Amino acid sequence: TFTRRQMENPANPGDSPVEFELTVENVESALYQLYFDPDMARKNVAQKWLTQAQASAQAWQFCWALLSSDKLPEVQFFGASTLHTKISHHWSDLPTDQHEGLRVQLLSHILHFSSGPKMVLTRLCVALASMALNLIPHAWSQPVADMVRAFQPQKADAEGGSGAEISQDPHSHCLALLELLTVLPEEFQSSRLAQARRTQLREALTGEWMAVCPLLRQLLQSQDSSNQVKEKVLRCLSSWVGLDVPLGESYELVQDCFTALSNPELFDTAVETIVSALSQPDCQRYTDALVRLMPLVLGLYDQLKTAAQDGDMETSHGICRIAVAVGETHSRVLLEQVEHWQDYLALVNMILFCTGIPGHYPVSETTSSLTLTFWYTLQDDILSFEEEKQAVYLQVYRPVYFQLVDVLLHKSHYPSQEEYASWSSDDKEQFRIYRVDISDTLMYIYEMLGAELLTNLYDRLGRQLMDPQQSAVWQEAEALLFGFQSIAETIDVNYSDVIPGLIGLIPRINISNVMLADTVMYTIGSLAEWLADHPVMLGGILPMVLQGLVKAELSVSSVSTLKRLCRECRHDLTPYAQDILAVSQVTQRVLHSSQCMWLMQALGFLLSALPVDEILDKLRSLITPHVQQLDTLAQEEPSSTNKQSIVHILGMFSSLFTTLDISKQADGSEGATSLRPTPSLAVHNPIVVVLQQVFTLIQTILCKWLDDSEVVEAVCGVFDKSVRTLLHDFGPMVAQLSEMLGQIYSAFPQASALDLARQLVHIFAGEEHHTSDIRSLVEVLTSTTLTVFQQGNKV
């Protein structure tokens, strides 16, 4: 321990770290300063000095003194760490004739510290492992055998330690040996080595496995071994597995690990070890060993079912990890073992049970999500076989995948509204992500099951909606629609003969439940392309979407769906345009900002398909309230509230002009070509007309907010979206906008003005009647920018 003098007046290496003498006492004082001094500056100085001390030549000597029995554990730990640093980074400084003495000393100290402190023992083991890596294979040909021999109790004195100092506890010796054998592969994995040297060492260490494996088996099987020893055995095996030791030589040891699963104290470590051992891709070279291990995995099924029934999440999770490790890593190899097909099918069904494990993810179970990647892997492997073989596998596994669909839909069920309300926001978010994963899996499964899957879902939905008792369980209808939506989002379902029936069923659904209503909306949205090809069905669906628009709790899903319908079906929505606009104008008052932007984009698509002479009237009707509000705001004194309202309204204009593109009207008629309006028509483009009418108002706003980059960015955004949509048809606005941009940039140079100017230059610089305006704009931008740089140089 530290003396009173050291505690009250410790040496201060912070005074002059370069000249300070490297003595054991000074190292201890610096460590005291590092660990116990509350002053962070002094701690940092001490740490820097100690790092220099470790790098010094004297460190080879003073480290042993720090390991003395009368030192604090922190001091001993520094001594052990210093040894490791010297061996791993300064090995070449040690003369060859001192190697043997160092090895003896290290072994002696490991034996001495075998009963603790644990942190010191581990660092000494890491140091010896690092030394072994420097000497293998030529200077130390059988390190493992030598280590095992050194830890035999009767050999303790022979290894150079004092018999009085060395612990004679066989249990501690055993744990110390296991610690040493565990850190040896870990030190190899973490060392920075040249590729040739890494290959050489890996081969040498793999050769040593035959000396390790029997010892581990003996300890794991022994009735005399404590749980502590058995746990270390399991961790040691995990460490060696990382070297790709052959499963063919160690499968019996892996078999022994399964017995540890029945011991609650060893269960978690045994799972980790078995999963590590069975997840090595190299295991595929040892098919016989895999096949022999399969009955042990299947033998866990009863324990799994009992755990699931009892709500024992830890046990079910662990067993599931083992089953998935085998199935996922070795799917193709095990599929090819035709004579053992029943075993593999049993494993697949075991994993299916894990997918459908009772409880709601993530609140009452966390196991089912582990299995989803396995189903991708199995399907990929089945579909990768040649056609004849594939047909045989499909006959066996298609029924399993139909069961899987049922299971996944059941797992996607929401809990009751009362229970769901009690979930934390984190649980709700995890459940949302889980459903996204299920959705992706269902979409993928469709590749195997095809149209029959949609028929299956449709038949079940029809039965569910027609049965009064079943229809009361809203979760079932929601899950079936969720399944349809998952597939229709990414798969072309236009050819499916069940979609007309589905569209007919949807209006029958009572959307009083918010979760069900949301899914109804998203399902309609996912069928927007199909509805564009079958516009006669729009009349039965659109009222549901408009009904959802006026409900605040459905705003996200209904606005998203309306946008998709207006984008895909705009040429067939003309009869409903007035209704959509009327509902939208009411809805805007309750929507959040981002949803208002989506709604405006939807209305832009809708207006684009109307006859040109109707667009302007409806556009004026739509934006006049916003223009009036903007006019009022422009007259008021600037404030943070005014600013946000101005930015919001300008953002809505930008969103509307992003999608209001009358140049695409010709796309709606078959065989028509896309026509670019003539310059005379461009003058009457609805966007151009509106911009010319509000231009003075926008200038008024800029006069008050010219030094606010957010407002300027919002103003530039309106014109930027318009230019991108209209392209050359924006021509009538070029002169006015170029002048205004020059004024903005010369007064307050801002990035948004430059970005908009770039669009104008890119599109109009080559048009003769705009050359003068564009040249003037570029001259202003250039001179202003040069002035900025010159002022910066002066500073």
MISE-793395 format. One line per field, with one value per residue (C-alpha): residue number from 1; residue in three letters; x, y, z. Coordinates in steps of 0.2 Angstrom, whole numbers. Example, Ala and Ser with C-alpha at 12.3 -4.5 7.8 and 13.67 -1.06 7.14 Angstrom:
<atoms>
resi = 1  2
resn = ALA  SER
c1 = 62  68
c2 = -22  -5
c3 = 39  36
</atoms>
This chain:
<atoms>
resi = 1  2  3  4  5  6  7  8  9  10  11  12  13  14  15  16  17  18  19  20  21  22  23  24  25  26  27  28  29  30  31  32  33  34  35  36  37  38  39  40  41  42  43  44  45  46  47  48  49  50  51  52  53  54  55  56  57  58  59  60  61  62  63  64  65  66  67  68  69  70  71  72  73  74  75  76  77  78  79  80  81  82  83  84  85  86  87  88  89  90  91  92  93  94  95  96  97  98  99  100  101  102  103  104  105  106  107  108  109  110  111  112  113  114  115  116  117  118  119  120  121  122  123  124  125  126  127  128  129  130  131  132  133  134  135  136  137  138  139  140  141  142  143  144  145  146  147  148  149  150  151  152  153  154  155  156  157  158  159  160  161  162  163  164  165  166  167  168  169  170  171  172  173  174  175  176  177  178  179  180  181  182  183  184  185  186  187  188  189  190  191  192  193  194  195  196  197  198  199  200  201  202  203  204  205  206  207  208  209  210  211  212  213  214  215  216  217  218  219  220  221  222  223  224  225  226  227  228  229  230  231  232  233  234  235  236  237  238  239  240  241  242  243  244  245  246  247  248  249  250  251  252  253  254  255  256  257  258  259  260  261  262  263  264  265  266  267  268  269  270  271  272  273  274  275  276  277  278  279  280  281  282  283  284  285  286  287  288  289  290  291  292  293  294  295  296  297  298  299  300  301  302  303  304  305  306  307  308  309  310  311  312  313  314  315  316  317  318  319  320  321  322  323  324  325  326  327  328  329  330  331  332  333  334  335  336  337  338  339  340  341  342  343  344  345  346  347  348  349  350  351  352  353  354  355  356  357  358  359  360  361  362  363  364  365  366  367  368  369  370  371  372  373  374  375  376  377  378  379  380  381  382  383  384  385  386  387  388  389  390  391  392  393  394  395  396  397  398  399  400  401  402  403  404  405  406  407  408  409  410  411  412  413  414  415  416  417  418  419  420  421  422  423  424  425  426  427  428  429  430  431  432  433  434  435  436  437  438  439  440  441  442  443  444  445  446  447  448  449  450  451  452  453  454  455  456  457  458  459  460  461  462  463  464  465  466  467  468  469  470  471  472  473  474  475  476  477  478  479  480  481  482  483  484  485  486  487  488  489  490  491  492  493  494  495  496  497  498  499  500  501  502  503  504  505  506  507  508  509  510  511  512  513  514  515  516  517  518  519  520  521  522  523  524  525  526  527  528  529  530  531  532  533  534  535  536  537  538  539  540  541  542  543  544  545  546  547  548  549  550  551  552  553  554  555  556  557  558  559  560  561  562  563  564  565  566  567  568  569  570  571  572  573  574  575  576  577  578  579  580  581  582  583  584  585  586  587  588  589  590  591  592  593  594  595  596  597  598  599  600  601  602  603  604  605  606  607  608  609  610  611  612  613  614  615  616  617  618  619  620  621  622  623  624  625  626  627  628  629  630  631  632  633  634  635  636  637  638  639  640  641  642  643  644  645  646  647  648  649  650  651  652  653  654  655  656  657  658  659  660  661  662  663  664  665  666  667  668  669  670  671  672  673  674  675  676  677  678  679  680  681  682  683  684  685  686  687  688  689  690  691  692  693  694  695  696  697  698  699  700  701  702  703  704  705  706  707  708  709  710  711  712  713  714  715  716  717  718  719  720  721  722  723  724  725  726  727  728  729  730  731  732  733  734  735  736  737  738  739  740  741  742  743  744  745  746  747  748  749  750  751  752  753  754  755  756  757  758  759  760  761  762  763  764  765  766  767  768  769  770  771  772  773  774  775  776  777  778  779  780  781  782  783  784  785  786  787  788  789  790  791  792  793  794  795
resn = THR  PHE  THR  ARG  ARG  GLN  MET  GLU  ASN  PRO  ALA  ASN  PRO  GLY  ASP  SER  PRO  VAL  GLU  PHE  GLU  LEU  THR  VAL  GLU  ASN  VAL  GLU  SER  ALA  LEU  TYR  GLN  LEU  TYR  PHE  ASP  PRO  ASP  MET  ALA  ARG  LYS  ASN  VAL  ALA  GLN  LYS  TRP  LEU  THR  GLN  ALA  GLN  ALA  SER  ALA  GLN  ALA  TRP  GLN  PHE  CYS  TRP  ALA  LEU  LEU  SER  SER  ASP  LYS  LEU  PRO  GLU  VAL  GLN  PHE  PHE  GLY  ALA  SER  THR  LEU  HIS  THR  LYS  ILE  SER  HIS  HIS  TRP  SER  ASP  LEU  PRO  THR  ASP  GLN  HIS  GLU  GLY  LEU  ARG  VAL  GLN  LEU  LEU  SER  HIS  ILE  LEU  HIS  PHE  SER  SER  GLY  PRO  LYS  MET  VAL  LEU  THR  ARG  LEU  CYS  VAL  ALA  LEU  ALA  SER  MET  ALA  LEU  ASN  LEU  ILE  PRO  HIS  ALA  TRP  SER  GLN  PRO  VAL  ALA  ASP  MET  VAL  ARG  ALA  PHE  GLN  PRO  GLN  LYS  ALA  ASP  ALA  GLU  GLY  GLY  SER  GLY  ALA  GLU  ILE  SER  GLN  ASP  PRO  HIS  SER  HIS  CYS  LEU  ALA  LEU  LEU  GLU  LEU  LEU  THR  VAL  LEU  PRO  GLU  GLU  PHE  GLN  SER  SER  ARG  LEU  ALA  GLN  ALA  ARG  ARG  THR  GLN  LEU  ARG  GLU  ALA  LEU  THR  GLY  GLU  TRP  MET  ALA  VAL  CYS  PRO  LEU  LEU  ARG  GLN  LEU  LEU  GLN  SER  GLN  ASP  SER  SER  ASN  GLN  VAL  LYS  GLU  LYS  VAL  LEU  ARG  CYS  LEU  SER  SER  TRP  VAL  GLY  LEU  ASP  VAL  PRO  LEU  GLY  GLU  SER  TYR  GLU  LEU  VAL  GLN  ASP  CYS  PHE  THR  ALA  LEU  SER  ASN  PRO  GLU  LEU  PHE  ASP  THR  ALA  VAL  GLU  THR  ILE  VAL  SER  ALA  LEU  SER  GLN  PRO  ASP  CYS  GLN  ARG  TYR  THR  ASP  ALA  LEU  VAL  ARG  LEU  MET  PRO  LEU  VAL  LEU  GLY  LEU  TYR  ASP  GLN  LEU  LYS  THR  ALA  ALA  GLN  ASP  GLY  ASP  MET  GLU  THR  SER  HIS  GLY  ILE  CYS  ARG  ILE  ALA  VAL  ALA  VAL  GLY  GLU  THR  HIS  SER  ARG  VAL  LEU  LEU  GLU  GLN  VAL  GLU  HIS  TRP  GLN  ASP  TYR  LEU  ALA  LEU  VAL  ASN  MET  ILE  LEU  PHE  CYS  THR  GLY  ILE  PRO  GLY  HIS  TYR  PRO  VAL  SER  GLU  THR  THR  SER  SER  LEU  THR  LEU  THR  PHE  TRP  TYR  THR  LEU  GLN  ASP  ASP  ILE  LEU  SER  PHE  GLU  GLU  GLU  LYS  GLN  ALA  VAL  TYR  LEU  GLN  VAL  TYR  ARG  PRO  VAL  TYR  PHE  GLN  LEU  VAL  ASP  VAL  LEU  LEU  HIS  LYS  SER  HIS  TYR  PRO  SER  GLN  GLU  GLU  TYR  ALA  SER  TRP  SER  SER  ASP  ASP  LYS  GLU  GLN  PHE  ARG  ILE  TYR  ARG  VAL  ASP  ILE  SER  ASP  THR  LEU  MET  TYR  ILE  TYR  GLU  MET  LEU  GLY  ALA  GLU  LEU  LEU  THR  ASN  LEU  TYR  ASP  ARG  LEU  GLY  ARG  GLN  LEU  MET  ASP  PRO  GLN  GLN  SER  ALA  VAL  TRP  GLN  GLU  ALA  GLU  ALA  LEU  LEU  PHE  GLY  PHE  GLN  SER  ILE  ALA  GLU  THR  ILE  ASP  VAL  ASN  TYR  SER  ASP  VAL  ILE  PRO  GLY  LEU  ILE  GLY  LEU  ILE  PRO  ARG  ILE  ASN  ILE  SER  ASN  VAL  MET  LEU  ALA  ASP  THR  VAL  MET  TYR  THR  ILE  GLY  SER  LEU  ALA  GLU  TRP  LEU  ALA  ASP  HIS  PRO  VAL  MET  LEU  GLY  GLY  ILE  LEU  PRO  MET  VAL  LEU  GLN  GLY  LEU  VAL  LYS  ALA  GLU  LEU  SER  VAL  SER  SER  VAL  SER  THR  LEU  LYS  ARG  LEU  CYS  ARG  GLU  CYS  ARG  HIS  ASP  LEU  THR  PRO  TYR  ALA  GLN  ASP  ILE  LEU  ALA  VAL  SER  GLN  VAL  THR  GLN  ARG  VAL  LEU  HIS  SER  SER  GLN  CYS  MET  TRP  LEU  MET  GLN  ALA  LEU  GLY  PHE  LEU  LEU  SER  ALA  LEU  PRO  VAL  ASP  GLU  ILE  LEU  ASP  LYS  LEU  ARG  SER  LEU  ILE  THR  PRO  HIS  VAL  GLN  GLN  LEU  ASP  THR  LEU  ALA  GLN  GLU  GLU  PRO  SER  SER  THR  ASN  LYS  GLN  SER  ILE  VAL  HIS  ILE  LEU  GLY  MET  PHE  SER  SER  LEU  PHE  THR  THR  LEU  ASP  ILE  SER  LYS  GLN  ALA  ASP  GLY  SER  GLU  GLY  ALA  THR  SER  LEU  ARG  PRO  THR  PRO  SER  LEU  ALA  VAL  HIS  ASN  PRO  ILE  VAL  VAL  VAL  LEU  GLN  GLN  VAL  PHE  THR  LEU  ILE  GLN  THR  ILE  LEU  CYS  LYS  TRP  LEU  ASP  ASP  SER  GLU  VAL  VAL  GLU  ALA  VAL  CYS  GLY  VAL  PHE  ASP  LYS  SER  VAL  ARG  THR  LEU  LEU  HIS  ASP  PHE  GLY  PRO  MET  VAL  ALA  GLN  LEU  SER  GLU  MET  LEU  GLY  GLN  ILE  TYR  SER  ALA  PHE  PRO  GLN  ALA  SER  ALA  LEU  ASP  LEU  ALA  ARG  GLN  LEU  VAL  HIS  ILE  PHE  ALA  GLY  GLU  GLU  HIS  HIS  THR  SER  ASP  ILE  ARG  SER  LEU  VAL  GLU  VAL  LEU  THR  SER  THR  THR  LEU  THR  VAL  PHE  GLN  GLN  GLY  ASN  LYS  VAL
c1 = 0  5  14  7  21  16  -2  1  15  16  30  24  29  19  32  45  40  55  69  59  68  61  60  47  42  40  29  18  16  11  -1  -8  -10  -18  -31  -35  -31  -47  -38  -40  -25  -14  -21  -18  1  3  -5  7  22  17  15  33  39  31  41  57  71  70  52  59  65  53  38  43  44  27  20  26  13  13  8  -10  -20  -19  0  1  -11  1  16  7  1  18  25  12  16  35  32  20  28  46  50  65  74  75  91  87  96  84  68  68  71  56  45  49  46  29  23  29  19  4  4  6  -9  -20  -31  -32  -33  -42  -37  -19  -20  -28  -15  -1  -9  -11  8  13  1  9  26  21  15  33  41  29  33  52  58  43  36  23  17  1  8  21  8  -2  13  18  1  2  3  18  27  24  41  50  45  56  44  46  36  30  24  15  -3  -5  -24  -27  -44  -35  -22  -35  -44  -27  -23  -40  -38  -21  -28  -43  -33  -20  -32  -39  -22  -18  -35  -31  -13  -7  2  9  -2  11  15  -4  -6  9  3  -15  -8  3  -11  -23  -11  -10  -29  -27  -18  -32  -47  -45  -41  -57  -67  -60  -64  -82  -86  -78  -90  -76  -76  -85  -97  -84  -72  -85  -89  -71  -70  -85  -77  -60  -69  -77  -60  -52  -67  -63  -47  -58  -52  -59  -77  -72  -59  -70  -88  -87  -83  -97  -108  -103  -108  -126  -126  -122  -138  -147  -137  -146  -129  -120  -135  -130  -112  -116  -128  -114  -101  -113  -118  -100  -95  -110  -109  -92  -94  -79  -90  -98  -83  -87  -105  -104  -101  -115  -127  -122  -125  -142  -151  -144  -151  -168  -167  -169  -187  -196  -186  -190  -209  -209  -199  -212  -226  -219  -214  -196  -189  -171  -172  -182  -171  -155  -162  -169  -151  -144  -157  -155  -136  -137  -151  -145  -126  -128  -145  -138  -127  -141  -153  -141  -141  -156  -155  -157  -171  -183  -171  -168  -187  -189  -176  -186  -202  -193  -187  -205  -211  -198  -205  -223  -218  -232  -232  -231  -214  -205  -215  -217  -205  -190  -186  -196  -186  -170  -178  -182  -166  -166  -182  -173  -158  -168  -179  -163  -155  -170  -172  -154  -155  -158  -176  -178  -171  -180  -197  -194  -189  -204  -215  -208  -206  -220  -233  -220  -220  -239  -238  -225  -237  -250  -238  -230  -248  -252  -236  -240  -256  -258  -262  -279  -280  -279  -263  -255  -258  -249  -233  -218  -214  -198  -208  -220  -205  -197  -214  -216  -198  -203  -218  -207  -196  -211  -217  -201  -201  -219  -214  -199  -210  -221  -207  -209  -228  -234  -252  -259  -253  -264  -279  -276  -276  -291  -301  -297  -301  -318  -323  -317  -327  -343  -343  -350  -341  -324  -326  -327  -308  -301  -283  -286  -293  -278  -265  -273  -273  -255  -250  -258  -250  -233  -234  -242  -229  -215  -223  -233  -250  -259  -262  -269  -288  -291  -288  -305  -313  -301  -306  -324  -321  -312  -327  -335  -322  -327  -312  -317  -301  -286  -273  -285  -290  -271  -268  -284  -277  -259  -267  -277  -261  -251  -264  -264  -255  -269  -282  -275  -277  -295  -302  -320  -315  -310  -328  -329  -313  -310  -324  -314  -299  -308  -316  -299  -292  -304  -298  -282  -277  -277  -269  -252  -259  -273  -263  -250  -263  -271  -254  -251  -269  -267  -250  -255  -273  -274  -281  -296  -299  -307  -325  -319  -308  -320  -323  -305  -301  -315  -310  -292  -295  -304  -291  -276  -281  -277  -263  -245  -232  -225  -242  -248  -233  -238  -256  -250  -240  -256  -266  -252  -254  -273  -273  -260  -273  -287  -291  -279  -293  -300  -283  -281  -298  -295  -278  -283  -297  -284  -271  -280  -283  -264  -260  -271  -263  -246  -251  -257  -240  -230  -238  -234  -218  -206  -207  -203  -221  -223  -207  -213  -230  -222  -210  -224  -235  -220  -216  -234  -232  -215  -223  -238  -227  -216  -230  -241  -234  -246  -233  -237  -255  -253  -246  -264  -270  -265  -253  -251  -234  -228  -230  -220  -232  -227  -219  -236  -245  -231  -236  -253  -245  -255  -239  -232  -248  -249  -230  -232  -247  -238  -221  -224  -230  -214  -203  -212  -208  -190  -188  -191  -183  -168  -155  -164  -157  -172  -185  -174  -172  -191  -193  -179  -187  -204  -195  -183  -197  -206  -190  -187  -205  -208  -190  -190  -209  -203  -196  -208  -202  -183  -181  -190  -182  -164  -166  -172  -159  -145  -153  -154  -136  -128  -137  -134  -125  -134  -132  -150  -149  -133  -142  -157  -146  -137  -154  -158  -140  -141  -158  -158  -140  -142  -158  -155  -169  -163  -145  -144  -154  -143  -127  -132  -136  -119  -110  -119  -115  -97  -93  -102  -92  -76  -80  -83  -67  -57  -65  -61  -42  -42  -48
c2 = 0  18  26  41  51  46  50  67  73  62  64  75  69  84  96  90  74  73  74  65  49  32  23  11  24  38  26  22  40  44  30  37  53  45  35  46  64  74  87  81  91  82  66  69  74  58  47  55  52  34  31  37  26  11  15  17  3  3  -3  -21  -20  -10  -19  -34  -24  -17  -35  -37  -45  -29  -17  -11  -20  -5  -4  -23  -21  -7  -19  -32  -20  -14  -31  -34  -17  -21  -38  -33  -17  -18  -36  -33  -24  -39  -50  -68  -75  -67  -75  -91  -82  -70  -85  -94  -77  -75  -92  -91  -74  -81  -96  -84  -73  -88  -84  -65  -51  -56  -41  -43  -62  -58  -45  -57  -71  -58  -54  -73  -75  -60  -68  -85  -76  -69  -86  -98  -109  -109  -103  -111  -126  -132  -118  -126  -142  -132  -121  -136  -145  -129  -129  -147  -145  -156  -145  -128  -128  -134  -118  -107  -100  -100  -114  -103  -89  -100  -104  -123  -122  -134  -125  -108  -116  -124  -107  -98  -111  -109  -90  -92  -104  -92  -76  -84  -85  -68  -60  -67  -60  -42  -42  -32  -44  -45  -57  -70  -70  -71  -86  -95  -91  -97  -114  -116  -112  -123  -137  -134  -137  -155  -152  -140  -150  -166  -155  -145  -161  -169  -153  -151  -170  -171  -172  -163  -147  -132  -122  -108  -120  -126  -109  -105  -121  -114  -97  -105  -115  -100  -91  -106  -107  -90  -98  -110  -125  -140  -145  -163  -163  -155  -160  -171  -156  -146  -161  -160  -141  -146  -155  -138  -131  -140  -130  -113  -106  -111  -109  -92  -96  -113  -104  -92  -106  -117  -103  -98  -116  -119  -102  -105  -106  -118  -130  -134  -144  -156  -162  -178  -168  -157  -171  -179  -163  -161  -173  -163  -147  -156  -163  -145  -143  -150  -138  -124  -127  -128  -112  -103  -110  -104  -87  -90  -78  -81  -100  -99  -85  -95  -111  -101  -94  -111  -118  -102  -103  -121  -117  -100  -105  -122  -122  -127  -141  -148  -147  -157  -171  -180  -195  -184  -173  -176  -170  -154  -152  -155  -141  -129  -133  -129  -112  -109  -112  -99  -87  -89  -90  -84  -65  -48  -42  -34  -33  -51  -60  -55  -71  -71  -57  -68  -80  -69  -69  -88  -88  -78  -89  -105  -98  -92  -109  -118  -107  -108  -127  -133  -134  -153  -152  -136  -144  -158  -145  -134  -149  -151  -132  -123  -129  -123  -106  -105  -109  -95  -82  -87  -85  -69  -61  -67  -60  -43  -41  -26  -29  -22  -3  -2  -13  -4  13  6  2  14  25  14  -2  5  10  -7  -15  -3  -9  -27  -25  -17  -33  -44  -34  -36  -55  -57  -48  -60  -75  -70  -74  -92  -94  -82  -78  -92  -81  -67  -78  -86  -68  -63  -78  -76  -57  -61  -74  -62  -48  -58  -66  -54  -63  -62  -45  -39  -44  -29  -35  -50  -39  -26  -40  -47  -30  -27  -43  -37  -20  -28  -37  -24  -10  -19  -32  -29  -35  -29  -46  -53  -58  -55  -36  -31  -42  -33  -16  -21  -27  -12  -1  -14  -11  -1  11  17  9  20  6  -3  13  18  1  3  19  13  -3  9  19  3  -1  16  10  -4  9  20  5  2  19  13  7  24  29  16  20  39  43  33  42  59  53  49  67  76  65  72  54  48  63  55  39  48  62  50  39  54  60  43  42  60  55  39  42  61  59  50  61  76  71  71  86  99  87  84  102  106  93  98  116  111  99  111  120  104  96  97  107  92  84  101  100  82  88  102  90  79  94  99  82  84  101  96  85  97  107  122  135  127  126  144  146  132  137  154  147  136  148  165  162  159  174  185  178  181  199  202  195  206  222  216  219  205  192  173  169  179  171  153  157  165  151  138  147  149  130  126  136  127  110  114  121  105  94  106  102  105  99  81  83  74  58  55  50  34  37  56  64  76  93  108  124  138  154  162  149  149  167  160  145  145  145  160  169  167  171  187  192  188  195  212  204  193  209  217  202  202  220  216  199  201  197  181  166  155  167  170  152  149  163  156  139  144  150  136  123  133  133  115  111  123  123  135  139  150  162  176  178  178  197  201  186  190  208  203  189  202  214  199  194  211  216  199  186  169  151  149  164  157  140  148  158  142  135  151  151  133  134  152  157  150  159  175  185  181  183  201  197  182  192  206  194  185  201  206  189  190  208  205  189  197  211  197  189  206  211  194  196  213  204
c3 = 0  -2  13  22  15  -3  0  8  -3  -18  -31  -44  -62  -68  -63  -76  -84  -95  -82  -68  -63  -68  -51  -44  -31  -44  -55  -40  -36  -54  -53  -37  -46  -61  -51  -36  -39  -43  -54  -72  -78  -66  -71  -89  -85  -75  -89  -102  -91  -87  -106  -108  -94  -102  -118  -109  -108  -89  -90  -93  -75  -65  -71  -60  -44  -47  -47  -29  -17  -6  -20  -24  -37  -48  -47  -51  -65  -72  -70  -80  -93  -95  -98  -112  -120  -120  -127  -140  -146  -141  -142  -153  -139  -128  -132  -137  -123  -111  -119  -109  -92  -97  -101  -84  -74  -83  -80  -62  -59  -68  -56  -41  -47  -51  -36  -41  -43  -59  -69  -65  -70  -87  -91  -87  -98  -112  -110  -111  -126  -135  -131  -138  -154  -156  -154  -163  -172  -173  -155  -146  -156  -143  -133  -127  -122  -112  -104  -99  -92  -82  -73  -67  -48  -46  -59  -50  -41  -57  -66  -57  -44  -25  -18  -3  -15  -28  -25  -23  -26  -41  -44  -46  -57  -68  -70  -74  -87  -95  -95  -103  -117  -120  -122  -134  -149  -144  -144  -161  -168  -161  -166  -181  -192  -209  -220  -222  -203  -199  -210  -203  -185  -189  -195  -180  -168  -177  -175  -156  -155  -153  -137  -131  -136  -125  -110  -112  -115  -99  -89  -96  -93  -75  -60  -50  -61  -54  -64  -64  -73  -85  -90  -93  -104  -114  -116  -121  -135  -141  -142  -152  -164  -171  -178  -189  -179  -189  -183  -188  -174  -161  -164  -149  -138  -146  -141  -123  -123  -126  -109  -101  -108  -94  -81  -78  -72  -88  -101  -108  -110  -118  -130  -135  -137  -147  -159  -161  -166  -177  -186  -194  -213  -213  -204  -221  -225  -211  -216  -206  -190  -194  -197  -181  -171  -179  -166  -152  -159  -162  -145  -138  -146  -130  -119  -131  -131  -112  -111  -123  -113  -96  -103  -101  -114  -110  -113  -129  -135  -133  -140  -155  -158  -159  -171  -182  -182  -189  -202  -208  -210  -217  -226  -243  -236  -226  -240  -250  -237  -246  -234  -219  -227  -212  -199  -209  -211  -192  -189  -201  -192  -175  -182  -188  -170  -165  -178  -171  -152  -141  -136  -143  -149  -141  -125  -121  -133  -142  -151  -167  -175  -175  -187  -202  -211  -210  -221  -234  -234  -236  -250  -259  -258  -264  -279  -283  -287  -305  -310  -307  -290  -286  -290  -277  -263  -267  -265  -247  -242  -251  -237  -224  -232  -232  -214  -212  -220  -207  -193  -199  -201  -184  -176  -185  -175  -164  -146  -140  -140  -121  -121  -135  -126  -111  -122  -121  -136  -138  -138  -151  -162  -161  -165  -181  -187  -183  -194  -208  -207  -208  -223  -232  -228  -235  -251  -253  -250  -264  -276  -270  -268  -282  -286  -275  -260  -265  -267  -250  -242  -252  -247  -229  -229  -237  -224  -210  -216  -220  -203  -190  -176  -184  -191  -173  -172  -181  -179  -191  -205  -202  -204  -220  -228  -221  -230  -247  -245  -241  -258  -268  -263  -273  -284  -300  -295  -311  -318  -302  -303  -284  -284  -291  -277  -264  -270  -268  -251  -244  -243  -232  -219  -203  -201  -184  -177  -181  -184  -196  -205  -207  -215  -226  -232  -236  -245  -256  -259  -264  -277  -285  -301  -303  -300  -314  -326  -319  -316  -315  -297  -291  -287  -273  -265  -266  -253  -240  -243  -242  -226  -219  -224  -212  -197  -189  -183  -201  -208  -212  -221  -230  -237  -242  -251  -259  -266  -274  -281  -288  -296  -304  -308  -311  -329  -321  -306  -316  -310  -292  -293  -285  -270  -268  -268  -256  -243  -245  -241  -225  -221  -223  -207  -196  -204  -199  -210  -218  -222  -230  -242  -247  -249  -260  -271  -272  -278  -290  -299  -299  -307  -320  -328  -329  -345  -346  -345  -328  -320  -317  -309  -297  -293  -288  -278  -269  -265  -263  -245  -243  -253  -242  -226  -234  -238  -220  -213  -225  -217  -199  -190  -191  -177  -175  -177  -193  -200  -197  -205  -220  -223  -221  -234  -246  -243  -249  -265  -268  -265  -277  -291  -290  -297  -307  -324  -339  -351  -346  -350  -367  -358  -353  -370  -379  -393  -389  -388  -375  -381  -376  -375  -387  -380  -382  -372  -359  -354  -349  -339  -323  -312  -322  -320  -302  -299  -309  -298  -281  -287  -279  -263  -262  -265  -250  -239  -245  -240  -222  -222  -233  -220  -214  -224  -220  -227  -242  -245  -244  -257  -269  -266  -274  -290  -290  -290  -303  -314  -312  -317  -331  -338  -354  -351  -336  -349  -345  -327  -331  -332  -316  -307  -313  -307  -290  -288  -291  -278  -265  -268  -268  -252  -243  -252  -248  -255  -260  -272  -280  -282  -290  -301  -307  -313  -323  -331  -335  -344  -351  -355  -372  -377  -387  -379  -362  -364  -358  -342  -338  -342  -330  -316  -318  -318  -301  -294  -299  -293  -277  -274  -278  -265  -252  -255  -255  -239  -232  -237  -228  -212
</atoms>
